[in-house]
Structures are given as structure tokens and as C-alpha cells.
Amino acid sequence: MYEAIIGLEIHAEMMTASKMFSGCVVVDSVEAEPNSAVDPLSLGMPGTLPVVNKAAVGMAMRLGLAVGCTINPYNAFARKNYFYPDLPKGYQISQLAHPIATNGFVDIELADGTTKCIRVRRAHMEEDTGKLTHLEDGTSLVDYNRAGVPLLEIVSEPDMRSAEEALAYATQIRHILRYLGVNSGDMEKGVIRFEANVSIRPQGSEELNTRVEVKNLNSFKALTGAIEYEIAKQIATVEAGGEVEQETLGWNEAKRETYSQRSKEDAHDYRYFPEPDLPPLWVDEAWIEAVRAELVELPVVKIGRYKTTFGLSDVDARVIAEELAVTNWFEAAVADGGEPKSVANWLINNLFSLMNEHKVGIEQVKTTPSQLVELLALVAKQTISHNTAKEVLAEMFVTGQGAAEIVQAKGLAQISDEGAIAAVVAEILAAHPNDAAELAAGKDKLRGWFVGQIMRALKGKGNPQLVNKLLDEAIASHKL
């Protein structure tokens, strides 16, 4: 029996306005015109000098503090040397011996409901490379818009033992990055990428064996697929009497298999040396504490609070906590007097449906949290029915009007006058004496039909509870 030893390196582009070491603007690398956001530093022109992006340093500290890391006061940058077309300078400015954050942890939830601590070895700042596109005719195109974009590399310890654990950890880190406003989490645009270090060893052994690194995994499906494939391949290799070779691998999504790219480099292969154009960066305690004070409540904490304080189900709590903007909207509605479970229900089942239909995010929704609370109050007072409330919400969503305003303008208020409803009940029963007699005799199938006739006469505005109550009373007292 073998067990897998897995560590992850997560590369997350930081959402700054400018690049890591220059004032060049950061653009959407997918939608922007290729090579439209470059400058002399991005292109490695001689004589250019880097300057550290302060906003990127703050974002890196934010992530480090959120995962319990120590923020190191002394930071130094180094040159990581390698020659490849996506790196015009011939080296990448990164951190090696003195990273911004070290020794943190993330608790992940396993399928059986238990939690496991995954240690975070370090998080360091560096610059991203350009983007290569390989064409079928054998030529390659390079776009340097992404070159120099601030990149945060988050390196775990090899604490994961399965693709499922790696997925849980990667999902948790991505969630935290999005909550902190450090990274959008948009994997389709390549702003967050995973690299998996995978090895195997006999069950019960403490030895760390030869590992391979699978690079540039840009989806959770690719991450789990690559890890599962590599575990199975390494076990088959060892059982056949072979040895696992240290190498860098790519992932072929179409074939669902890894392929060799090159032999795996160690740190000395990159000939790291201190970046001569950047002095050491000192981070003082006041700056660290200022960043700590700005941290938001993290997703896992928020989910727990929603379950214990608001009584939400685990599913509802997780759905709402997925987006920070959604949690802010939800909590604003609760603070305005909305009953938490009711707000959550309408948010998930109705407002989300309208958002999907109109293809907008919560930030673009015209309906305010207080307006939803107003709508729910009308339902609670039985001024309007649940079904009518859905129609009103759809109108609110498009116009931004308040619920009471729409109900009054369209005459949607529910009829709750017992006398008026009783008169209609008597009229309908009298108009259908034979059916009424059968209902009184116990033919319950006719009940729904009578309710429908009464509601139709009331133009759908009758209070359903009162309609049913008064119909029952009329039948019981033989007022036929």
C-alpha cells in the first residue's frame, strides 16, 4: 500500500492598478489588445530600474495575516535566472531567502466532516511572466501585457494525501484571496494557477521520495485530474520495478494525462542572487497592524456564525458566504430587521434567479436590502401573498421601486376582509349546489376546485388562509 505526498504552489495575480516594479498599468490579459500594456521595464530594456509596488506589498501581508503567517520585517528580492521567450529580461525578480510571510496554516474540511490542518510554508512576491500562444504551424506568439504583473506565490508544506485534500486546500485559499480583494479567482483568465508537487511512499513510511511537479494547472478539474493520474502512474512505475524521476510535467486536459516538459530544476539551477537594483524592504510593526485591522471576517468563520447565530442550514450558509458582496447585502437586510432565514431563502431562491436571468452581480442589483425587508413585511402582514410577492420582487428588480409603492400602484393588496370573502364563498357554493353537497358529504377532491373558483372571483387577491378557513366553516355549518 502506498500513500501520496502532495504539496501545492498557488500563483495568484494581485489586483493592483500597476505592475509589481513599474507604473505600467495592469489590464485584463484576456480582453485587452496584446502588448498594449507594456513599458521599458516589462520588455527588459537596458537601463530600466525597478521600484516596489507598495499596494502589492500590502496585499501580500493581508493574505499572510489571514492564514496565520508571521510577517517578516526584513524582505529582500532576488533574481531568478532562466531564459525563455515569456521573460524578456532573462530573469524574474522574486523572493527566496527573505519572503514576506512564513509559517502559517489553513484548516480544510474533509468529506467525513473532520478538519485537517495544512501548513503554509511561505508566501512571497514576484512578477508574472508574459503569455505564450503556440500555433499549429509551429510558431509561437508572445503577449507581454501580463509580464511584470504582481504575483503572490503561496507554498504549502507537503501535508496533503489525496487529490480531494488538495482540492479542499486550493478552494480554501482561492476563497480567502477573493474575500481579501487580493485576487479575483477567475481561473478562466489564468489569474490564479496551481502547481502540484507529487510523490508516493509506502504506507507508514516517513521518508520523502522523489517528486514531480505538475505546472500551470488553471482549473480545479485539471488539479485533481493531474494529481490522481500522477499518483496512479508513480505506483505503477514502482510496482513494475522502475524509479520515479524528478521532472517538471505539463497536463494534457484532452488526454487527461501528464507529459514531460523538462528535468526538474532545484534552486541552484536558477542561479539566484540578490537583486542589485532593489534595496532590502523593511516592513514596520505599525504597517503590519494597520493591515491586520483591515482584515475582513474570513469565509469559514462567517459560515459558522451564520449557522449558530442566524440558524441557517450549512448549505444556505455556504451559498451566501461564497461572495463577500453577497454577505454584505444579506447582513444589511438582517440589520434592517429582516428575519435571517426568510432573507436567506428569498435571496437564494428568488433574487439569485433574477440575477442569473439578467446576468448581473449583486453590486448591480437595484433592489436594496431594506426594500427586500419591506417586501417580506408585506407578506408577513398578509398584505400580499407569497406568489404576488414574487411578482412584486421581479418588478422591484427592474425598476428599483419599493414594494409598497408597486403594490399600491397595481392594486395588488390581498383581500383580508372576512365579510367580503365570506360573501364570495356563499355565492360560489350557491352557484354550484350539487358540487357543494358532494363536498359537504366528504368528496374532498372538490375542495381545490372550489378554492380556485373563489380565488378567481376575488381576482387572485383573496387571502388564501382566510379563503380556506371560511370555506371550511361554510361546509361545516351546512350553509349551502
N, C-alpha and C positions, 0 to 999 in steps of 0.2 A: 504494500500500500504506500502511496506517495501523497504528499501534501504540497500545495503550491505556495510559493512565497512571492508576494506581489507588492510592489511599491509604485506610486504614481507621481509623475511630474505634471502639474497643471500650468499651462501657459495662458495667462489672461491679459488681454489688452486693457489698459486702464483708460477710462473715458475722460481724458483731458482734452483741452482745446488745442494744445500744441504738442509737438513731439518731445521725446524724452530729453534731448540735448540741444534743441534749437527751437526757434519761434515759429517754425513752419507749421501751418495749420494741419490738423488731423481731419481727414474726410472719410466718408463711407467707402471702404476699399472695393465694395462690390458695385455700388451705384455710380461712383464718380468716374469721370473720364480717366483712363490710365495715364499715369505720370503727370497728373495735373496738380499734385500737391507734393512737389519736391523742392529742395533747396540745395545749395552747395554742400552742406554737411550730409544730407541724405545721400548725395551722389558721391561722397568721398573725395571732394575736390581738395587739392593741396592747400594748406594754409588755413583751413577752417578749424575753429576751436569750439568744443562742446561746452554747454552750460546746463547744469542740472535743473530739471523742471520741478519746482517746489510743490506744485499741486500733485504730481505723481508721487513724490515722497510722502505727502500726507495721506494719499490713498493707500499706499503700501503699509503705512503704520496702522491705518484703520483696519485693514484685513488682519494684520499681525495681532493687534489687540483683541479683535473679535474671536480669534481662535486660541487665545491664551498664550501667545508668544511673548518673549522678552524682546523689547525694542532696544536694539543696541545703539548706544550713544555715538560710537565711533563707526563710521561707514567709509568704505573705500571701494573704488571702482577699478576694474582690471580689463585688460584687452584679451579677448578670447580669439585666437588667430585661426582662421581657416579661409580657404579660397573657394568661393562658389559664386555664380553669377548674381544671386539674390543679395549679395553683401558687397557693395561697391568698394568699401574701404579695405577689404581683405581681413577685417577683424570686427568683432562685435564688442561693444562696451557693455560689460556685465559686472556682477559682483561675485567674488569667490570666497576669500578668507574672511571678509568682514561684511556679511549681509545685513539687511535692515532688521530682520526678525528671525528669532530662533526658538526652538523648543516649545512648541505649542501642542494642541491636541483637538480632535473633533470626535464627539460621540456619535456613532451611527446606530440606527435601529435595524435589527436583523428580522428575518421573516418570522421567527418564533416569538417576537415581541421583546426579546432581550436587547441590551445595548452593548456595544463594543467600542473601546477607546482606540482611535487611530492617531498615532503621534505624527505631528508635523515637525519635520527636522528643521526646515528653514523656509523663508520667503525672501527672494532677492529681486532687485530691479535690474532691468536691462532694456535694450532696444530691440524692436522686432526687425525682421528682415523683409526684403521685397517678396513679391509673389510671382512664381514661375508658372507659366502655362505651356505644357508640352503638346505640340500639334502632331497630327497623324503623319505628316510628311517628314517628321524627324527634326523639325526646327522647334525652337522654344522662344516664347515671348516673356519679357520681364516687366512688371509694373512696380515702380518704386514708391507708390503712394503710401504703402504700409511700412516702408523702411524708416526706422527711427521712431515709430510709434511706441510709447511707453508700455513695457511688458512686465508683468509680475509673474515670476516663476515660483510656484508653491510645491515644495518637495516633501513627500511623506516618508516615514520610515517604512520598511517592508513588513507591515503589520497585517496586511490583508491575505486571506487564504482562499478566496474564490472570486469569480467574476461578479457574483452578487454583492459581495462586500465592497469590491472596487467601485461598482455602480453606486452603491449607497453613499460611499465617501465622496465620489465625484459629484453626485447630485447635491449633497450637503454643501460642498464648497461652492458650487455654482449658485446655489440658493443664497448663501451668505454674501457672495460677491454682488449679486443683484440687489439685495437688501441694502447693502452699504453704498450703492451707487458707484462701485468701482468698475464693474463690467456689466454689459447688457445681457450676457448669457446667450446671445444669438449664435448658436453653433453653425447655422447655415451660412453665416457670413464669416466664419472662421475666427471670430474674436476670442474664442476660448477653445483650446486644443489640449488633448491629453497624450501623454506618453507613458506606456506601461513597461515596467521592468519585471520580468517574469522568470522564475526558476522553480525547480522542484527538488524535493529531498524525501528520503524515506520517512514515513510517519514516525514521530517520536524523536527524530534527529534534531540537533540544534545547529548543525553545520549549514552555512550559506554556500550554495553551489554556484556554478557558472550561470550567469543570467543573460538574457537577451533583452533588448529594448525595442519596443514597437512604437514608432514615431507617428506624429501627425494624425491622431485619431480625432475626428471632428464631430462625432456623434456618440451617444450612449450605446447605440446598436453596434457601431464599429468597435467601441471599447470592450464591450462584453464578448463580442464575437472573436476579436483578436486574442483576448486572454484565454477563452475556452479552447480555441484552436491551438494556441501555443502550448497550453498545459498538456493537451492530448498528444501533440506531436513530440514533446520532450519525453513524456512517459514511454511512448512507442520507441523512441530512439534509444533510451537507456535500457529498456527491456530487450531490445534487439542486440545489445552489447556495444552500442555506439556511445559517443560522448557529445554533450551539448556544447556547441561552440559559441563563444562570446561574439555577438554581432548586432548590428542595427538592422531592423526589419521594417518593411512597409506593410500595409494592409490592403489587399485587393477585395473591395466590397463585392464586386460582381462574382468572383470565385469563392469568396468567404474563406480566404487563406492568407497567411503571411508570405512574404517573399524577401529575400536577402537584398539589402542595399549596399552595405559595406561592413568591414570588420568594425567592432565596437571600439570607439576611442575612449581612452582614460583622460583624466585632466591634463597629464603631462603632454599628451598628443596635441593639445591646443596651444601649448607654449604660453600659458597665462603669464602676464607680468603686469605690474601696477600701471594704470592709465596715467601717462605723464602729463596730460593736459587737464586733469581734474584733481584738485587738492582733496584731501580727506574731508568728508562731510560729517559734521558734528550735529547731533540731534539732542537738544537740551530737554530737561525734565518738564519744563513749562510747556513746550510744544507737544510732548507726549501726552501730558494731562489734558491739554486743550483738545487734542484729537479724541482722547478717551471720553471726554464729556459730550462729544457729538455723536457717539455711537447710538444706534437705534436698538430696540429690543429685537433679538435675533429670532428667526422663524421657529426653531424648536421650542424656545421659551414662550413665544406667542401662542403656539398651538396648545401647549399645556395650560396656559392661562385661559384660553377660550373654552377649554373643556371643563376646567374646575370652577372658574368664576362665572361663565355665561351658560354652562351646561350644554354646550354644543357637542354633537357627535364627533368622533375622531375624523370621519370623512369630511363633514362640513367645516371643521376647524382647519383641516389641511387645505381644502379648496380655497377658503378665504385667505389663509396665510400665504398662499403661493405668490401673491403680488403685494408689495408694500403699499402701493397706491390703493389697492382694494381694501386692505386692512384699515387704512386711514379713513376711507369712506365708511366702512362698516362701523368703526368705533365712533365716528362723528354722529352717525344715526343713533347709536346706543346712548351716547352722551346727551342727545337731544330728546331722550325719553322713549326711544323705541325698545320694544321687548326683544332681547338678543336673539332668541330662537326664531321669532317671527321675521325679524330683519334679515337674518341669515337665510331663511327659507325663500323670501322674496328676492333677495339679492342673487342667490344661486340659481333658482328656478325660473325667474322672470326677467330680472334686469340683465343677467348674463345672456339670456336668449335674445333680448333686444340688441345687446351689444354685438353679438355674433351676426345677427341679421343685418345690422347697419355697418358692420366692420369698423367699430370704433373701440378705443380703450376707455377705461373708467375715467381718465382725465378729460375725455371729450364728451362725457355724458352731461346733458343739460339738466337732468333731474338732480336736485341736491339731496343730501341725506335728510335734511329737515322736511323736504317735500314728500319723501317716502314715508316718514313718520306720520305726516299729516294724512296720507292716504290710508295707512294702516289704522289710524284712529277712526276714520270714517267707517272702515269695515268693522272694527270692534264695537262701535256705537250702533251698528246695523243700519247706518245711513245708506250704504250701498252694499251689494252682495259681493262675494269673492270674485265671481265671474265678471261683474261690472267693474270691479277694481282692476282687473287685468286690462280691460279695455281703456280705462282711465290712465293707467300707467303707460300704455302704448302712446296715448295722446300726449302725456306729460313728457315722454322721452323725445318726441319730435318737436314739440313747441316750447318746452321749458316752463309751461304754465303750472300753477299749483292745482292740487286735486280738487279742493273745494270750488275753485273757480270753474273748472271743467264740468264738475257735477251740476253746478247751478246753471251754467250756460246751456247745457244739453238736456237739462231736466232729468238727470239720471238718479235722483234721490229715490231710495227704496220706500215703498208704501208700508208703513208700520201701524197704520190706524186700524185697530181691531174691528171697529164698526164697519169701515169701508170694505175690509177684506171679508168679514162675515156676510155682508150683503151679497158679495160676488159669489161666495161659496154656496149660499142658499139659492141664488139664481141658477148656477150651473147644475146643482143637484136637481132642482125643479125641472130644468130643461131636459134632463135625462133620467126620468123616474125609474125605468126598468133597470138601467145600469146601476142606479143608486141603490135600488132594492137588493140587487145581487151583491153589491159591495157591503151593504149592511148585514147580508146573510153570511159574509165571510169570504167572498171571492176577492182576495187581496190583490190579484193581478190587475184589477181595475183601478187600484189606488193611484198608481203612477199616471194613468191616463187622466184621471180627474185633476190631479195636481197640475198636469200640463195644461188642461183646459182653463183652470183658474188663473195660472200664471199668464196665459195668453190673453185672457180678458183684462188682466192688470198690466198688460204690455211689458211683461217681464220685470216689473218693478216691485212685485209683491215680496214681502219679507218671507223667505222660504220657511223659516221656523214657525212663523205665525200662520202661514197658509196650511201647513201640515197639522198644526195644533187645532186650528179652528175646524178643519175638515174632520179630524178625529172626533172632536166634540159634537159636531153636527151628526155624524154617523151614530155615535154612542147614544145620543139623546133622541134618535129617530126623527130628527127634524127634516123629513124628506117630503 
